[in-house]
Amino acid sequence: MKLEGKLIGPWVTECRRAWLDLNPSLVRKKLTVDLCGVTFADDSGVALLHDIHHATGAEMLTGSPLTKHFAEQATALGNGRKKGE
C-alpha cells in the first residue's frame, strides 16, 4: 500500500476505507505500507498507521527521518506507549 501527501482529515477516512477494502485479500500475504511519499501525518493519520500495523503486522517503508518518525510513532502506540513518550 503506497501512501503519498498528507495523511490528515478526510484523507485518513479515505485511506481507512481503502485499507478495509484491501484487508480481506491479505489472508496469506504480508502487507507493506510505503510511507516514502508522506509529507505530514496528524494524530488521526498516525492512529490509522497504528491500526494497520496492529491488525496486519505490516512493514512500514520509510525514506526520510520524517517518514521514519511517523512509522515509529505508529508502532510505539502499539507497544503501550503514548505519542510523545
Secondary structure, 3 states (H helix, E strand, C coil): CEEEEEECHHHHHHHHHHHHHHHHHHCCCCCEEEEEEEEEECHHHHHHHHHHHHHHCCEEECCCHHHHHHHHHHHHHCCCCCCCC
